[in-house]
Amino acid sequence: MRFDQLGLLITNEQAPGCYGDSCAESSRLQVLIGPTVTDSAHFRTAAGYLRHPLSPWREDDFSGDQALPFLLACELYKPEILSEARTRLHWNTGSHISSLGVMAASWQAWRLLNLINCLQGLLFKVPFRWSDEHHSFERSQSSSADYLNYFIVYYFLKRTGRWATLNVPTQEVVAKVRSYYRNQVNSDWLVAHYEKAAS
């Protein structure tokens, strides 16, 4: 994991793969540690929102997995673009219907967001999950990506003094975070921020 020339967090993959989750990664980091060199305005265009300004995936590919941490980071550090983001993302993200979590965050319905996050925690116990990438069901046990936003929502609510429930054991969440970043070069520092937030 590294910061690019724009100050956005990207992976060490070759372009364009390194840009795929930049908005989500940069936004989650801001929720974890506070303002960084990342300027969330880089993800915004006149037509919508992007995974990364240099990404070949344009506004119609902006997903709920990107939008949720983006809204939370804007809530904390980018009030000048928050109102527009809330309005534009509350029904759809790119060409997708917004997830319930994105809707709750865009409406600033924090108790509802906590409830939706608790439901996500219960869904982790189901042995199968839908994979947007593969357009099929896959075993939940092998998936760790959903745990990142699950924890970030919890941590955002907790650090802003709102009702926050973590209904998955902390050790399990941290283990899934480690699993997610295991193959990412130079990610130990990022995992350490999750571990610190979870302690």
C-alpha positions as CSV (number, residue, x, y, z in Angstrom):
1,M,0.0,0.0,0.0
2,R,1.3,3.4,-0.8
3,F,0.3,7.0,-1.5
4,D,0.4,8.2,-5.1
5,Q,1.4,11.6,-6.5
6,L,-2.1,12.9,-5.6
7,G,-1.8,11.7,-2.0
8,L,-4.4,8.9,-2.5
9,L,-3.9,5.5,-1.1
10,I,-3.4,2.8,-3.7
11,T,-2.1,-0.8,-3.9
12,N,1.3,-1.8,-5.3
13,E,-0.3,-3.5,-8.3
14,Q,0.4,-2.3,-11.8
15,A,-2.0,0.4,-13.1
16,P,-4.9,0.3,-13.5
17,G,-5.4,-2.4,-10.9
18,C,-3.8,-0.3,-8.2
19,Y,-6.7,2.3,-8.5
20,G,-9.6,-0.1,-8.0
21,D,-10.2,0.6,-4.3
22,S,-8.4,3.9,-3.8
23,C,-11.5,5.8,-2.8
24,A,-12.5,3.2,-0.2
25,E,-8.9,2.7,1.1
26,S,-8.2,6.4,1.4
27,S,-11.5,7.1,3.0
28,R,-11.2,4.3,5.6
29,L,-7.8,5.5,6.5
30,Q,-9.1,9.0,7.2
31,V,-11.8,7.6,9.5
32,L,-9.2,5.5,11.3
33,I,-6.5,8.2,11.9
34,G,-7.9,11.6,11.0
35,P,-7.0,13.9,8.1
36,T,-4.3,12.6,5.9
37,V,-2.7,13.9,2.8
38,T,-5.7,12.6,0.9
39,D,-8.1,15.2,-0.4
40,S,-11.5,13.5,-0.9
41,A,-12.4,16.1,-3.5
42,H,-10.1,14.1,-6.0
43,F,-12.8,11.5,-6.1
44,R,-15.5,13.9,-7.2
45,T,-16.3,15.0,-10.8
46,A,-19.1,17.0,-12.4
47,A,-20.7,13.7,-13.4
48,G,-20.4,11.8,-10.1
49,Y,-17.7,10.0,-8.1
50,L,-14.7,7.9,-9.0
51,R,-12.6,5.1,-7.5
52,H,-9.6,7.2,-8.5
53,P,-9.1,10.1,-10.9
54,L,-6.8,8.0,-13.1
55,S,-8.9,4.9,-13.0
56,P,-10.4,3.5,-16.2
57,W,-13.5,2.7,-14.1
58,R,-15.6,5.9,-14.3
59,E,-18.5,7.3,-12.4
60,D,-21.0,4.6,-13.4
61,D,-18.7,2.0,-11.7
62,F,-18.6,3.8,-8.3
63,S,-20.0,1.2,-5.9
64,G,-21.5,1.2,-2.4
65,D,-18.2,-0.3,-1.1
66,Q,-16.6,3.0,-2.1
67,A,-19.4,5.3,-1.3
68,L,-19.9,4.3,2.3
69,P,-16.4,5.1,3.7
70,F,-16.3,8.1,1.4
71,L,-19.4,9.6,3.0
72,L,-18.1,8.9,6.5
73,A,-14.8,10.5,5.7
74,C,-16.6,13.5,4.2
75,E,-18.8,13.7,7.3
76,L,-15.6,14.1,9.4
77,Y,-13.4,16.2,7.2
78,K,-15.0,17.5,4.0
79,P,-18.2,19.5,4.9
80,E,-17.8,21.5,1.7
81,I,-18.6,18.5,-0.4
82,L,-20.7,16.5,2.1
83,S,-24.1,18.0,1.2
84,E,-23.7,17.3,-2.5
85,A,-22.4,13.8,-1.8
86,R,-25.3,13.0,0.4
87,T,-27.8,14.2,-2.2
88,R,-26.1,12.4,-5.1
89,L,-25.4,9.1,-3.4
90,H,-28.5,8.4,-1.3
91,W,-30.4,6.6,-4.1
92,N,-27.7,5.3,-6.3
93,T,-24.0,5.0,-6.6
94,G,-22.9,5.1,-10.2
95,S,-25.2,2.7,-12.0
96,H,-26.1,0.7,-8.9
97,I,-28.9,1.2,-6.4
98,S,-27.3,2.4,-3.1
99,S,-26.8,-0.1,-0.3
100,L,-28.9,0.4,2.8
101,G,-25.7,1.5,4.6
102,V,-25.0,4.2,2.0
103,M,-28.7,5.4,2.3
104,A,-28.5,5.6,6.1
105,A,-25.2,7.5,6.0
106,S,-26.5,9.9,3.3
107,W,-29.5,10.6,5.5
108,Q,-27.3,10.9,8.6
109,A,-29.6,8.2,10.2
110,W,-26.9,7.0,12.5
111,R,-29.0,4.6,14.6
112,L,-30.2,3.0,11.4
113,L,-26.7,2.8,10.1
114,N,-25.7,1.0,13.4
115,L,-28.6,-1.4,13.0
116,I,-27.7,-2.1,9.3
117,N,-24.1,-2.8,10.4
118,C,-25.4,-5.2,13.1
119,L,-27.3,-7.0,10.4
120,Q,-24.1,-7.2,8.3
121,G,-22.4,-8.7,11.4
122,L,-25.1,-11.4,11.4
123,L,-24.7,-12.1,7.7
124,F,-21.1,-13.0,8.3
125,K,-22.4,-16.1,10.0
126,V,-24.2,-17.2,6.8
127,P,-22.0,-19.7,4.9
128,F,-22.4,-18.0,1.5
129,R,-22.3,-14.5,0.2
130,W,-22.8,-12.8,-3.1
131,S,-19.7,-11.8,-5.0
132,D,-20.0,-8.7,-7.1
133,E,-16.7,-9.5,-8.7
134,H,-17.7,-13.0,-9.8
135,H,-21.5,-12.5,-10.1
136,S,-22.1,-15.7,-8.1
137,F,-22.3,-17.0,-4.6
138,E,-19.0,-17.8,-2.8
139,R,-18.2,-19.2,0.6
140,S,-18.3,-16.5,3.2
141,Q,-15.4,-18.0,5.1
142,S,-13.0,-17.0,2.4
143,S,-14.2,-13.4,2.2
144,S,-12.7,-10.7,4.2
145,A,-13.4,-7.5,2.3
146,D,-16.8,-6.8,3.9
147,Y,-15.2,-6.7,7.3
148,L,-13.3,-3.5,6.4
149,N,-16.4,-1.4,6.0
150,Y,-18.1,-3.2,8.8
151,F,-15.4,-2.2,11.2
152,I,-15.1,1.4,9.7
153,V,-18.8,2.0,10.3
154,Y,-18.5,0.8,13.9
155,Y,-15.4,2.9,14.5
156,F,-16.9,6.0,12.9
157,L,-20.0,5.8,15.1
158,K,-17.9,5.1,18.2
159,R,-15.5,8.0,17.7
160,T,-18.3,10.4,16.9
161,G,-20.0,9.5,20.2
162,R,-23.0,7.7,18.6
163,W,-24.6,4.4,19.3
164,A,-22.1,1.8,18.0
165,T,-22.3,-2.0,18.2
166,L,-19.7,-4.5,17.2
167,N,-21.5,-7.8,17.2
168,V,-18.6,-9.8,15.8
169,P,-15.7,-10.6,18.1
170,T,-12.9,-8.1,17.8
171,Q,-10.3,-10.8,17.2
172,E,-12.3,-12.1,14.3
173,V,-12.5,-8.7,12.7
174,V,-8.8,-8.1,13.1
175,A,-8.0,-11.5,11.7
176,K,-10.1,-10.7,8.6
177,V,-8.3,-7.4,8.2
178,R,-5.0,-9.1,8.4
179,S,-6.2,-11.7,5.9
180,Y,-7.4,-9.0,3.5
181,Y,-4.1,-7.2,3.4
182,R,-1.9,-10.4,3.7
183,N,-0.8,-10.2,0.0
184,Q,-0.4,-6.5,-0.1
185,V,3.2,-5.3,0.0
186,N,3.9,-2.6,2.6
187,S,0.5,-3.0,4.3
188,D,1.7,-3.7,7.9
189,W,1.4,0.0,8.8
190,L,-2.2,0.1,7.6
191,V,-3.1,-3.1,9.5
192,A,-1.6,-1.6,12.6
193,H,-4.0,1.3,12.4
194,Y,-7.0,-1.1,12.4
195,E,-5.4,-3.0,15.3
196,K,-5.0,0.1,17.3
197,A,-8.6,1.3,16.6
198,A,-9.9,-2.2,17.6
199,S,-7.9,-2.3,20.9
